[in-house]
Amino acid sequence: METTRFIRALVDEEKCRDFIFCAVEDAENNGITRLERPSNDTQVNLRAGKPTEGNDVFPSGLYGGRCFRSPPEDRLWFEVEVPESQLNEILESLGRDSKLQIEVASSFFHSVMK
């Protein structure tokens, strides 16, 4: 058994520089017919992760993440990995002030997998 700690938060859409749209395929599977934004809030989970070791595609020292759309709730979820020490610092700060707000600056590489 393993214990995992993470922080779940809502994204303040007004502070986002970009909008994320999801491609929607029609029922007859004729390809993408429109783009739409999910109707509910975007959420982010911060988790401790390990940096990449580096290969032909990615340099060493990067932390991973994922983004997916949750159909039942119609929202975007971001899973962002951070160094464990950084997650611990945030958790300690949240323990002292439960109304603490943090800003996460992130960039990501997008690839589509089918």
Biopython code that builds the backbone (N, CA, C, O; Angstrom):
import numpy as np
from Bio.PDB.StructureBuilder import StructureBuilder

atoms = [
    (1, "MET", "N", (0.835, -1.169, 0.000)),
    (1, "MET", "CA", (0.000, 0.000, 0.000)),
    (1, "MET", "C", (0.886, 1.241, 0.000)),
    (1, "MET", "O", (1.941, 1.270, 0.634)),
    (2, "GLU", "N", (0.437, 2.260, -0.722)),
    (2, "GLU", "CA", (1.205, 3.488, -0.845)),
    (2, "GLU", "C", (0.306, 4.688, -0.553)),
    (2, "GLU", "O", (-0.865, 4.703, -0.931)),
    (3, "THR", "N", (0.855, 5.674, 0.110)),
    (3, "THR", "CA", (0.117, 6.903, 0.389)),
    (3, "THR", "C", (0.595, 7.983, -0.566)),
    (3, "THR", "O", (1.797, 8.185, -0.738)),
    (4, "THR", "N", (-0.347, 8.671, -1.181)),
    (4, "THR", "CA", (-0.023, 9.759, -2.092)),
    (4, "THR", "C", (-0.712, 11.029, -1.618)),
    (4, "THR", "O", (-1.909, 11.029, -1.333)),
    (5, "ARG", "N", (0.047, 12.099, -1.539)),
    (5, "ARG", "CA", (-0.533, 13.385, -1.170)),
    (5, "ARG", "C", (-0.616, 14.248, -2.422)),
    (5, "ARG", "O", (0.255, 14.199, -3.290)),
    (6, "PHE", "N", (-1.676, 15.032, -2.496)),
    (6, "PHE", "CA", (-1.816, 15.949, -3.616)),
    (6, "PHE", "C", (-2.660, 17.133, -3.181)),
    (6, "PHE", "O", (-3.320, 17.096, -2.142)),
    (7, "ILE", "N", (-2.629, 18.160, -3.971)),
    (7, "ILE", "CA", (-3.421, 19.356, -3.728)),
    (7, "ILE", "C", (-4.377, 19.503, -4.899)),
    (7, "ILE", "O", (-3.952, 19.487, -6.055)),
    (8, "ARG", "N", (-5.652, 19.646, -4.612)),
    (8, "ARG", "CA", (-6.657, 19.861, -5.652)),
    (8, "ARG", "C", (-7.173, 21.283, -5.515)),
    (8, "ARG", "O", (-7.501, 21.732, -4.417)),
    (9, "ALA", "N", (-7.242, 21.986, -6.634)),
    (9, "ALA", "CA", (-7.676, 23.382, -6.608)),
    (9, "ALA", "C", (-8.460, 23.728, -7.860)),
    (9, "ALA", "O", (-8.360, 23.056, -8.886)),
    (10, "LEU", "N", (-9.234, 24.779, -7.754)),
    (10, "LEU", "CA", (-9.949, 25.323, -8.909)),
    (10, "LEU", "C", (-9.061, 26.350, -9.595)),
    (10, "LEU", "O", (-8.265, 27.029, -8.947)),
    (11, "VAL", "N", (-9.203, 26.455, -10.896)),
    (11, "VAL", "CA", (-8.450, 27.428, -11.675)),
    (11, "VAL", "C", (-9.283, 28.701, -11.788)),
    (11, "VAL", "O", (-10.466, 28.647, -12.126)),
    (12, "ASP", "N", (-8.672, 29.833, -11.507)),
    (12, "ASP", "CA", (-9.328, 31.126, -11.675)),
    (12, "ASP", "C", (-9.267, 31.475, -13.160)),
    (12, "ASP", "O", (-8.246, 31.952, -13.653)),
    (13, "GLU", "N", (-10.363, 31.234, -13.861)),
    (13, "GLU", "CA", (-10.407, 31.408, -15.316)),
    (13, "GLU", "C", (-10.077, 32.843, -15.730)),
    (13, "GLU", "O", (-9.542, 33.065, -16.816)),
    (14, "GLU", "N", (-10.392, 33.817, -14.874)),
    (14, "GLU", "CA", (-10.135, 35.208, -15.220)),
    (14, "GLU", "C", (-8.645, 35.524, -15.276)),
    (14, "GLU", "O", (-8.241, 36.489, -15.926)),
    (15, "LYS", "N", (-7.826, 34.719, -14.601)),
    (15, "LYS", "CA", (-6.385, 34.962, -14.596)),
    (15, "LYS", "C", (-5.653, 34.160, -15.665)),
    (15, "LYS", "O", (-4.444, 34.312, -15.834)),
    (16, "CYS", "N", (-6.368, 33.315, -16.381)),
    (16, "CYS", "CA", (-5.744, 32.516, -17.438)),
    (16, "CYS", "C", (-5.524, 33.373, -18.672)),
    (16, "CYS", "O", (-6.395, 34.142, -19.078)),
    (17, "ARG", "N", (-4.377, 33.230, -19.246)),
    (17, "ARG", "CA", (-4.045, 33.988, -20.440)),
    (17, "ARG", "C", (-4.699, 33.387, -21.679)),
    (17, "ARG", "O", (-5.063, 34.112, -22.606)),
    (18, "ASP", "N", (-4.847, 32.081, -21.696)),
    (18, "ASP", "CA", (-5.367, 31.382, -22.867)),
    (18, "ASP", "C", (-6.644, 30.622, -22.532)),
    (18, "ASP", "O", (-6.909, 30.307, -21.372)),
    (19, "PHE", "N", (-7.416, 30.336, -23.549)),
    (19, "PHE", "CA", (-8.589, 29.478, -23.420)),
    (19, "PHE", "C", (-8.250, 28.124, -24.013)),
    (19, "PHE", "O", (-7.495, 28.032, -24.981)),
    (20, "ILE", "N", (-8.806, 27.083, -23.434)),
    (20, "ILE", "CA", (-8.602, 25.732, -23.966)),
    (20, "ILE", "C", (-9.931, 25.236, -24.496)),
    (20, "ILE", "O", (-10.940, 25.241, -23.791)),
    (21, "PHE", "N", (-9.918, 24.813, -25.735)),
    (21, "PHE", "CA", (-11.108, 24.278, -26.373)),
    (21, "PHE", "C", (-10.900, 22.792, -26.625)),
    (21, "PHE", "O", (-9.777, 22.344, -26.853)),
    (22, "CYS", "N", (-11.974, 22.043, -26.582)),
    (22, "CYS", "CA", (-11.927, 20.607, -26.835)),
    (22, "CYS", "C", (-12.529, 20.311, -28.203)),
    (22, "CYS", "O", (-13.561, 20.872, -28.572)),
    (23, "ALA", "N", (-11.881, 19.430, -28.948)),
    (23, "ALA", "CA", (-12.401, 19.019, -30.244)),
    (23, "ALA", "C", (-13.527, 18.016, -30.018)),
    (23, "ALA", "O", (-13.409, 17.110, -29.193)),
    (24, "VAL", "N", (-14.620, 18.187, -30.758)),
    (24, "VAL", "CA", (-15.783, 17.311, -30.620)),
    (24, "VAL", "C", (-16.035, 16.627, -31.958)),
    (24, "VAL", "O", (-16.156, 17.280, -32.994)),
    (25, "GLU", "N", (-16.112, 15.304, -31.913)),
    (25, "GLU", "CA", (-16.427, 14.532, -33.120)),
    (25, "GLU", "C", (-17.925, 14.297, -33.185)),
    (25, "GLU", "O", (-18.585, 14.161, -32.155)),
    (26, "ASP", "N", (-18.457, 14.251, -34.394)),
    (26, "ASP", "CA", (-19.891, 14.005, -34.523)),
    (26, "ASP", "C", (-20.210, 12.534, -34.259)),
    (26, "ASP", "O", (-19.307, 11.698, -34.225)),
    (27, "ALA", "N", (-21.480, 12.222, -34.074)),
    (27, "ALA", "CA", (-21.923, 10.872, -33.714)),
    (27, "ALA", "C", (-21.622, 9.846, -34.802)),
    (27, "ALA", "O", (-21.473, 8.661, -34.505)),
    (28, "GLU", "N", (-21.533, 10.277, -36.044)),
    (28, "GLU", "CA", (-21.260, 9.344, -37.157)),
    (28, "GLU", "C", (-19.769, 9.132, -37.382)),
    (28, "GLU", "O", (-19.364, 8.489, -38.351)),
    (29, "ASN", "N", (-18.961, 9.675, -36.486)),
    (29, "ASN", "CA", (-17.505, 9.524, -36.548)),
    (29, "ASN", "C", (-16.928, 10.086, -37.849)),
    (29, "ASN", "O", (-16.046, 9.477, -38.455)),
    (30, "ASN", "N", (-17.422, 11.230, -38.270)),
    (30, "ASN", "CA", (-16.926, 11.897, -39.476)),
    (30, "ASN", "C", (-15.797, 12.867, -39.175)),
    (30, "ASN", "O", (-15.443, 13.692, -40.017)),
    (31, "GLY", "N", (-15.252, 12.775, -38.024)),
    (31, "GLY", "CA", (-14.160, 13.654, -37.646)),
    (31, "GLY", "C", (-14.623, 14.788, -36.752)),
    (31, "GLY", "O", (-15.754, 14.795, -36.266)),
    (32, "ILE", "N", (-13.748, 15.729, -36.547)),
    (32, "ILE", "CA", (-14.032, 16.860, -35.663)),
    (32, "ILE", "C", (-15.005, 17.809, -36.365)),
    (32, "ILE", "O", (-14.773, 18.239, -37.495)),
    (33, "THR", "N", (-16.091, 18.124, -35.674)),
    (33, "THR", "CA", (-17.100, 19.005, -36.258)),
    (33, "THR", "C", (-17.168, 20.365, -35.580)),
    (33, "THR", "O", (-17.669, 21.324, -36.167)),
    (34, "ARG", "N", (-16.667, 20.460, -34.344)),
    (34, "ARG", "CA", (-16.700, 21.752, -33.662)),
    (34, "ARG", "C", (-15.711, 21.743, -32.493)),
    (34, "ARG", "O", (-15.197, 20.701, -32.088)),
    (35, "LEU", "N", (-15.473, 22.927, -31.978)),
    (35, "LEU", "CA", (-14.665, 23.105, -30.773)),
    (35, "LEU", "C", (-15.564, 23.677, -29.695)),
    (35, "LEU", "O", (-16.419, 24.516, -29.980)),
    (36, "GLU", "N", (-15.379, 23.229, -28.451)),
    (36, "GLU", "CA", (-16.187, 23.747, -27.356)),
    (36, "GLU", "C", (-15.376, 23.783, -26.076)),
    (36, "GLU", "O", (-14.397, 23.055, -25.917)),
    (37, "ARG", "N", (-15.802, 24.641, -25.173)),
    (37, "ARG", "CA", (-15.188, 24.716, -23.850)),
    (37, "ARG", "C", (-16.057, 23.942, -22.880)),
    (37, "ARG", "O", (-17.283, 24.009, -22.972)),
    (38, "PRO", "N", (-15.461, 23.210, -21.953)),
    (38, "PRO", "CA", (-16.255, 22.517, -20.938)),
    (38, "PRO", "C", (-17.083, 23.520, -20.136)),
    (38, "PRO", "O", (-16.682, 24.669, -19.953)),
    (39, "SER", "N", (-18.245, 23.068, -19.659)),
    (39, "SER", "CA", (-19.180, 23.979, -18.990)),
    (39, "SER", "C", (-18.839, 24.224, -17.520)),
    (39, "SER", "O", (-19.302, 25.211, -16.949)),
    (40, "ASN", "N", (-18.050, 23.360, -16.898)),
    (40, "ASN", "CA", (-17.731, 23.522, -15.476)),
    (40, "ASN", "C", (-16.304, 24.029, -15.274)),
    (40, "ASN", "O", (-15.519, 24.121, -16.218)),
    (41, "ASP", "N", (-15.988, 24.355, -14.013)),
    (41, "ASP", "CA", (-14.672, 24.871, -13.659)),
    (41, "ASP", "C", (-13.556, 23.909, -14.044)),
    (41, "ASP", "O", (-13.741, 22.693, -14.085)),
    (42, "THR", "N", (-12.395, 24.488, -14.323)),
    (42, "THR", "CA", (-11.192, 23.700, -14.564)),
    (42, "THR", "C", (-10.536, 23.435, -13.217)),
    (42, "THR", "O", (-10.445, 24.332, -12.377)),
    (43, "GLN", "N", (-10.080, 22.207, -13.011)),
    (43, "GLN", "CA", (-9.416, 21.862, -11.755)),
    (43, "GLN", "C", (-7.995, 21.417, -12.033)),
    (43, "GLN", "O", (-7.671, 20.934, -13.119)),
    (44, "VAL", "N", (-7.158, 21.591, -11.028)),
    (44, "VAL", "CA", (-5.765, 21.186, -11.138)),
    (44, "VAL", "C", (-5.387, 20.383, -9.900)),
    (44, "VAL", "O", (-5.768, 20.729, -8.781)),
    (45, "ASN", "N", (-4.641, 19.318, -10.112)),
    (45, "ASN", "CA", (-4.071, 18.526, -9.025)),
    (45, "ASN", "C", (-2.557, 18.681, -9.085)),
    (45, "ASN", "O", (-1.943, 18.445, -10.126)),
    (46, "LEU", "N", (-1.961, 19.075, -7.972)),
    (46, "LEU", "CA", (-0.501, 19.108, -7.858)),
    (46, "LEU", "C", (-0.061, 17.863, -7.116)),
    (46, "LEU", "O", (-0.574, 17.567, -6.037)),
    (47, "ARG", "N", (0.882, 17.133, -7.682)),
    (47, "ARG", "CA", (1.401, 15.898, -7.092)),
    (47, "ARG", "C", (2.923, 15.921, -7.134)),
    (47, "ARG", "O", (3.525, 16.570, -7.990)),
    (48, "ALA", "N", (3.525, 15.212, -6.209)),
    (48, "ALA", "CA", (4.979, 15.048, -6.254)),
    (48, "ALA", "C", (5.321, 14.114, -7.407)),
    (48, "ALA", "O", (4.645, 13.110, -7.630)),
    (49, "GLY", "N", (6.350, 14.449, -8.116)),
    (49, "GLY", "CA", (6.775, 13.618, -9.239)),
    (49, "GLY", "C", (8.284, 13.564, -9.311)),
    (49, "GLY", "O", (8.987, 14.168, -8.501)),
    (50, "LYS", "N", (8.762, 12.841, -10.281)),
    (50, "LYS", "CA", (10.200, 12.718, -10.496)),
    (50, "LYS", "C", (10.545, 13.376, -11.836)),
    (50, "LYS", "O", (9.788, 13.259, -12.799)),
    (51, "PRO", "N", (11.677, 14.060, -11.895)),
    (51, "PRO", "CA", (12.043, 14.710, -13.161)),
    (51, "PRO", "C", (12.455, 13.695, -14.220)),
    (51, "PRO", "O", (12.877, 12.581, -13.908)),
    (52, "THR", "N", (12.322, 14.107, -15.480)),
    (52, "THR", "CA", (12.741, 13.236, -16.580)),
    (52, "THR", "C", (14.254, 13.057, -16.539)),
    (52, "THR", "O", (14.988, 13.931, -16.078)),
    (53, "GLU", "N", (14.697, 11.913, -17.028)),
    (53, "GLU", "CA", (16.130, 11.644, -17.092)),
    (53, "GLU", "C", (16.725, 12.114, -18.408)),
    (53, "GLU", "O", (17.945, 12.148, -18.570)),
    (54, "GLY", "N", (15.869, 12.472, -19.335)),
    (54, "GLY", "CA", (16.345, 12.967, -20.625)),
    (54, "GLY", "C", (16.452, 11.854, -21.652)),
    (54, "GLY", "O", (16.885, 10.740, -21.357)),
    (55, "ASN", "N", (16.048, 12.189, -22.854)),
    (55, "ASN", "CA", (16.145, 11.265, -23.989)),
    (55, "ASN", "C", (16.171, 12.084, -25.269)),
    (55, "ASN", "O", (16.443, 13.284, -25.231)),
    (56, "ASP", "N", (15.891, 11.449, -26.403)),
    (56, "ASP", "CA", (15.920, 12.162, -27.682)),
    (56, "ASP", "C", (14.820, 13.211, -27.803)),
    (56, "ASP", "O", (14.947, 14.155, -28.583)),
    (57, "VAL", "N", (13.738, 13.050, -27.033)),
    (57, "VAL", "CA", (12.589, 13.945, -27.152)),
    (57, "VAL", "C", (12.602, 15.027, -26.071)),
    (57, "VAL", "O", (12.360, 16.197, -26.366)),
    (58, "PHE", "N", (12.884, 14.644, -24.814)),
    (58, "PHE", "CA", (12.799, 15.572, -23.693)),
    (58, "PHE", "C", (14.142, 15.704, -22.988)),
    (58, "PHE", "O", (14.856, 14.717, -22.812)),
    (59, "PRO", "N", (14.485, 16.928, -22.584)),
    (59, "PRO", "CA", (15.709, 17.092, -21.803)),
    (59, "PRO", "C", (15.500, 16.590, -20.376)),
    (59, "PRO", "O", (14.365, 16.357, -19.960)),
    (60, "SER", "N", (16.556, 16.428, -19.647)),
    (60, "SER", "CA", (16.437, 15.995, -18.260)),
    (60, "SER", "C", (15.948, 17.150, -17.394)),
    (60, "SER", "O", (16.127, 18.319, -17.735)),
    (61, "GLY", "N", (15.322, 16.798, -16.255)),
    (61, "GLY", "CA", (14.903, 17.804, -15.289)),
    (61, "GLY", "C", (13.487, 18.325, -15.445)),
    (61, "GLY", "O", (13.072, 19.185, -14.669)),
    (62, "LEU", "N", (12.725, 17.836, -16.423)),
    (62, "LEU", "CA", (11.340, 18.286, -16.589)),
    (62, "LEU", "C", (10.403, 17.467, -15.710)),
    (62, "LEU", "O", (10.652, 16.292, -15.438)),
    (63, "TYR", "N", (9.330, 18.101, -15.276)),
    (63, "TYR", "CA", (8.290, 17.403, -14.522)),
    (63, "TYR", "C", (7.068, 17.270, -15.411)),
    (63, "TYR", "O", (6.710, 18.198, -16.135)),
    (64, "GLY", "N", (6.437, 16.120, -15.351)),
    (64, "GLY", "CA", (5.347, 15.814, -16.261)),
    (64, "GLY", "C", (3.999, 16.332, -15.812)),
    (64, "GLY", "O", (3.859, 16.946, -14.754)),
    (65, "GLY", "N", (3.030, 16.070, -16.635)),
    (65, "GLY", "CA", (1.660, 16.442, -16.329)),
    (65, "GLY", "C", (0.729, 15.893, -17.390)),
    (65, "GLY", "O", (1.164, 15.379, -18.421)),
    (66, "ARG", "N", (-0.538, 16.009, -17.124)),
    (66, "ARG", "CA", (-1.555, 15.527, -18.043)),
    (66, "ARG", "C", (-2.732, 16.486, -18.017)),
    (66, "ARG", "O", (-2.945, 17.207, -17.042)),
    (67, "CYS", "N", (-3.479, 16.482, -19.083)),
    (67, "CYS", "CA", (-4.716, 17.240, -19.132)),
    (67, "CYS", "C", (-5.759, 16.338, -19.776)),
    (67, "CYS", "O", (-5.499, 15.710, -20.801)),
    (68, "PHE", "N", (-6.934, 16.278, -19.173)),
    (68, "PHE", "CA", (-7.997, 15.476, -19.773)),
    (68, "PHE", "C", (-9.344, 16.095, -19.452)),
    (68, "PHE", "O", (-9.485, 16.878, -18.512)),
    (69, "ARG", "N", (-10.322, 15.727, -20.250)),
    (69, "ARG", "CA", (-11.688, 16.205, -20.045)),
    (69, "ARG", "C", (-12.478, 15.094, -19.394)),
    (69, "ARG", "O", (-12.478, 13.958, -19.870)),
    (70, "SER", "N", (-13.146, 15.419, -18.314)),
    (70, "SER", "CA", (-13.951, 14.446, -17.580)),
    (70, "SER", "C", (-15.401, 14.571, -18.052)),
    (70, "SER", "O", (-16.090, 15.520, -17.677)),
    (71, "PRO", "N", (-15.873, 13.617, -18.875)),
    (71, "PRO", "CA", (-17.224, 13.720, -19.430)),
    (71, "PRO", "C", (-18.357, 13.810, -18.399)),
    (71, "PRO", "O", (-19.257, 14.631, -18.577)),
    (72, "PRO", "N", (-18.352, 13.005, -17.332)),
    (72, "PRO", "CA", (-19.505, 13.104, -16.439)),
    (72, "PRO", "C", (-19.666, 14.492, -15.816)),
    (72, "PRO", "O", (-20.785, 14.971, -15.631)),
    (73, "GLU", "N", (-18.535, 15.135, -15.492)),
    (73, "GLU", "CA", (-18.591, 16.455, -14.861)),
    (73, "GLU", "C", (-18.420, 17.584, -15.864)),
    (73, "GLU", "O", (-18.610, 18.750, -15.519)),
    (74, "ASP", "N", (-18.066, 17.257, -17.093)),
    (74, "ASP", "CA", (-17.788, 18.224, -18.152)),
    (74, "ASP", "C", (-16.841, 19.313, -17.669)),
    (74, "ASP", "O", (-17.174, 20.498, -17.667)),
    (75, "ARG", "N", (-15.656, 18.882, -17.261)),
    (75, "ARG", "CA", (-14.624, 19.834, -16.835)),
    (75, "ARG", "C", (-13.266, 19.344, -17.310)),
    (75, "ARG", "O", (-13.082, 18.167, -17.621)),
    (76, "LEU", "N", (-12.323, 20.269, -17.357)),
    (76, "LEU", "CA", (-10.936, 19.930, -17.644)),
    (76, "LEU", "C", (-10.214, 19.677, -16.328)),
    (76, "LEU", "O", (-10.432, 20.369, -15.333)),
    (77, "TRP", "N", (-9.357, 18.676, -16.347)),
    (77, "TRP", "CA", (-8.496, 18.369, -15.200)),
    (77, "TRP", "C", (-7.046, 18.463, -15.661)),
    (77, "TRP", "O", (-6.674, 17.911, -16.696)),
    (78, "PHE", "N", (-6.245, 19.160, -14.886)),
    (78, "PHE", "CA", (-4.808, 19.171, -15.101)),
    (78, "PHE", "C", (-4.154, 18.418, -13.954)),
    (78, "PHE", "O", (-4.446, 18.678, -12.786)),
    (79, "GLU", "N", (-3.288, 17.503, -14.280)),
    (79, "GLU", "CA", (-2.447, 16.813, -13.299)),
    (79, "GLU", "C", (-1.039, 17.358, -13.517)),
    (79, "GLU", "O", (-0.458, 17.166, -14.585)),
    (80, "VAL", "N", (-0.493, 18.029, -12.525)),
    (80, "VAL", "CA", (0.817, 18.652, -12.653)),
    (80, "VAL", "C", (1.755, 18.065, -11.611)),
    (80, "VAL", "O", (1.453, 18.063, -10.418)),
    (81, "GLU", "N", (2.891, 17.570, -12.072)),
    (81, "GLU", "CA", (3.887, 17.025, -11.154)),
    (81, "GLU", "C", (4.886, 18.116, -10.793)),
    (81, "GLU", "O", (5.308, 18.899, -11.644)),
    (82, "VAL", "N", (5.256, 18.154, -9.514)),
    (82, "VAL", "CA", (6.222, 19.131, -8.997)),
    (82, "VAL", "C", (7.228, 18.376, -8.124)),
    (82, "VAL", "O", (6.966, 17.242, -7.723)),
    (83, "PRO", "N", (8.367, 18.990, -7.830)),
    (83, "PRO", "CA", (9.304, 18.349, -6.902)),
    (83, "PRO", "C", (8.629, 18.126, -5.541)),
    (83, "PRO", "O", (7.836, 18.954, -5.094)),
    (84, "GLU", "N", (8.946, 17.013, -4.896)),
    (84, "GLU", "CA", (8.336, 16.706, -3.601)),
    (84, "GLU", "C", (8.583, 17.802, -2.570)),
    (84, "GLU", "O", (7.701, 18.108, -1.768)),
    (85, "SER", "N", (9.763, 18.389, -2.586)),
    (85, "SER", "CA", (10.063, 19.462, -1.631)),
    (85, "SER", "C", (9.137, 20.661, -1.849)),
    (85, "SER", "O", (8.715, 21.305, -0.889)),
    (86, "GLN", "N", (8.828, 20.953, -3.088)),
    (86, "GLN", "CA", (7.937, 22.073, -3.390)),
    (86, "GLN", "C", (6.512, 21.769, -2.934)),
    (86, "GLN", "O", (5.840, 22.641, -2.384)),
    (87, "LEU", "N", (6.049, 20.542, -3.156)),
    (87, "LEU", "CA", (4.720, 20.149, -2.691)),
    (87, "LEU", "C", (4.652, 20.241, -1.173)),
    (87, "LEU", "O", (3.657, 20.721, -0.630)),
    (88, "ASN", "N", (5.694, 19.789, -0.480)),
    (88, "ASN", "CA", (5.728, 19.862, 0.983)),
    (88, "ASN", "C", (5.653, 21.308, 1.487)),
    (88, "ASN", "O", (4.956, 21.597, 2.460)),
    (89, "GLU", "N", (6.374, 22.209, 0.820)),
    (89, "GLU", "CA", (6.325, 23.621, 1.207)),
    (89, "GLU", "C", (4.919, 24.189, 1.051)),
    (89, "GLU", "O", (4.450, 24.931, 1.914)),
    (90, "ILE", "N", (4.246, 23.847, -0.043)),
    (90, "ILE", "CA", (2.880, 24.341, -0.273)),
    (90, "ILE", "C", (1.933, 23.769, 0.772)),
    (90, "ILE", "O", (1.088, 24.487, 1.305)),
    (91, "LEU", "N", (2.070, 22.475, 1.067)),
    (91, "LEU", "CA", (1.200, 21.852, 2.074)),
    (91, "LEU", "C", (1.413, 22.475, 3.454)),
    (91, "LEU", "O", (0.449, 22.689, 4.190)),
    (92, "GLU", "N", (2.661, 22.767, 3.809)),
    (92, "GLU", "CA", (2.944, 23.423, 5.089)),
    (92, "GLU", "C", (2.319, 24.815, 5.136)),
    (92, "GLU", "O", (1.754, 25.210, 6.155)),
    (93, "SER", "N", (2.420, 25.554, 4.038)),
    (93, "SER", "CA", (1.833, 26.896, 3.978)),
    (93, "SER", "C", (0.316, 26.826, 4.077)),
    (93, "SER", "O", (-0.299, 27.655, 4.748)),
    (94, "LEU", "N", (-0.291, 25.853, 3.422)),
    (94, "LEU", "CA", (-1.742, 25.672, 3.506)),
    (94, "LEU", "C", (-2.168, 25.296, 4.922)),
    (94, "LEU", "O", (-3.252, 25.670, 5.368)),
    (95, "GLY", "N", (-1.313, 24.554, 5.625)),
    (95, "GLY", "CA", (-1.598, 24.197, 7.014)),
    (95, "GLY", "C", (-1.646, 25.419, 7.923)),
    (95, "GLY", "O", (-2.399, 25.448, 8.896)),
    (96, "ARG", "N", (-0.837, 26.429, 7.601)),
    (96, "ARG", "CA", (-0.826, 27.662, 8.395)),
    (96, "ARG", "C", (-1.947, 28.621, 7.997)),
    (96, "ARG", "O", (-2.436, 29.384, 8.830)),
    (97, "ASP", "N", (-2.354, 28.586, 6.724)),
    (97, "ASP", "CA", (-3.374, 29.507, 6.224)),
    (97, "ASP", "C", (-4.228, 28.785, 5.185)),
    (97, "ASP", "O", (-3.827, 28.658, 4.028)),
    (98, "SER", "N", (-5.405, 28.313, 5.598)),
    (98, "SER", "CA", (-6.250, 27.507, 4.711)),
    (98, "SER", "C", (-6.856, 28.323, 3.571)),
    (98, "SER", "O", (-7.388, 27.750, 2.619)),
    (99, "LYS", "N", (-6.782, 29.655, 3.655)),
    (99, "LYS", "CA", (-7.328, 30.498, 2.581)),
    (99, "LYS", "C", (-6.234, 30.952, 1.614)),
    (99, "LYS", "O", (-6.465, 31.808, 0.759)),
    (100, "LEU", "N", (-5.065, 30.379, 1.755)),
    (100, "LEU", "CA", (-3.937, 30.726, 0.910)),
    (100, "LEU", "C", (-4.266, 30.480, -0.559)),
    (100, "LEU", "O", (-4.888, 29.476, -0.905)),
    (101, "GLN", "N", (-3.849, 31.393, -1.404)),
    (101, "GLN", "CA", (-4.003, 31.225, -2.837)),
    (101, "GLN", "C", (-2.616, 31.180, -3.452)),
    (101, "GLN", "O", (-1.735, 31.960, -3.090)),
    (102, "ILE", "N", (-2.436, 30.270, -4.374)),
    (102, "ILE", "CA", (-1.152, 30.179, -5.064)),
    (102, "ILE", "C", (-1.390, 30.361, -6.552)),
    (102, "ILE", "O", (-2.471, 30.075, -7.066)),
    (103, "GLU", "N", (-0.370, 30.837, -7.227)),
    (103, "GLU", "CA", (-0.433, 30.975, -8.672)),
    (103, "GLU", "C", (0.545, 29.971, -9.266)),
    (103, "GLU", "O", (1.687, 29.847, -8.823)),
    (104, "VAL", "N", (0.074, 29.268, -10.265)),
    (104, "VAL", "CA", (0.891, 28.274, -10.941)),
    (104, "VAL", "C", (1.109, 28.742, -12.369)),
    (104, "VAL", "O", (0.154, 28.917, -13.125)),
    (105, "ALA", "N", (2.344, 28.940, -12.729)),
    (105, "ALA", "CA", (2.680, 29.277, -14.114)),
    (105, "ALA", "C", (3.141, 27.983, -14.769)),
    (105, "ALA", "O", (4.025, 27.295, -14.260)),
    (106, "SER", "N", (2.546, 27.671, -15.877)),
    (106, "SER", "CA", (2.855, 26.401, -16.507)),
    (106, "SER", "C", (2.834, 26.545, -18.017)),
    (106, "SER", "O", (2.059, 27.322, -18.575)),
    (107, "SER", "N", (3.676, 25.802, -18.649)),
    (107, "SER", "CA", (3.605, 25.673, -20.100)),
    (107, "SER", "C", (3.583, 24.187, -20.379)),
    (107, "SER", "O", (4.124, 23.392, -19.610)),
    (108, "PHE", "N", (2.963, 23.820, -21.469)),
    (108, "PHE", "CA", (2.890, 22.403, -21.746)),
    (108, "PHE", "C", (2.970, 22.130, -23.231)),
    (108, "PHE", "O", (2.602, 22.954, -24.068)),
    (109, "PHE", "N", (3.453, 20.967, -23.520)),
    (109, "PHE", "CA", (3.552, 20.460, -24.876)),
    (109, "PHE", "C", (2.315, 19.610, -25.106)),
    (109, "PHE", "O", (2.004, 18.744, -24.289)),
    (110, "HIS", "N", (1.618, 19.838, -26.183)),
    (110, "HIS", "CA", (0.371, 19.133, -26.448)),
    (110, "HIS", "C", (0.573, 18.086, -27.522)),
    (110, "HIS", "O", (1.131, 18.374, -28.581)),
    (111, "SER", "N", (0.132, 16.902, -27.261)),
    (111, "SER", "CA", (0.111, 15.876, -28.287)),
    (111, "SER", "C", (-1.209, 15.141, -28.198)),
    (111, "SER", "O", (-1.770, 14.991, -27.112)),
    (112, "VAL", "N", (-1.700, 14.690, -29.315)),
    (112, "VAL", "CA", (-2.974, 13.985, -29.362)),
    (112, "VAL", "C", (-2.696, 12.502, -29.531)),
    (112, "VAL", "O", (-1.950, 12.085, -30.417)),
    (113, "MET", "N", (-3.318, 11.713, -28.654)),
    (113, "MET", "CA", (-3.147, 10.268, -28.736)),
    (113, "MET", "C", (-4.501, 9.634, -28.972)),
    (113, "MET", "O", (-5.478, 9.999, -28.319)),
    (114, "LYS", "N", (-4.570, 8.702, -29.884)),
    (114, "LYS", "CA", (-5.823, 7.971, -30.136)),
    (114, "LYS", "C", (-5.646, 6.533, -29.795)),
    (114, "LYS", "O", (-6.581, 5.745, -29.935)),
]
sb = StructureBuilder()
sb.init_structure("model")
sb.init_model(0)
sb.init_chain("A")
sb.init_seg("    ")
for serial, (resi, resn, name, xyz) in enumerate(atoms, 1):
    if name == "N":
        sb.init_residue(resn, " ", resi, " ")
    sb.init_atom(name, np.array(xyz, "f"), 0.0, 1.0, " ", f" {name:<3s}", serial, name[0])
structure = sb.get_structure()
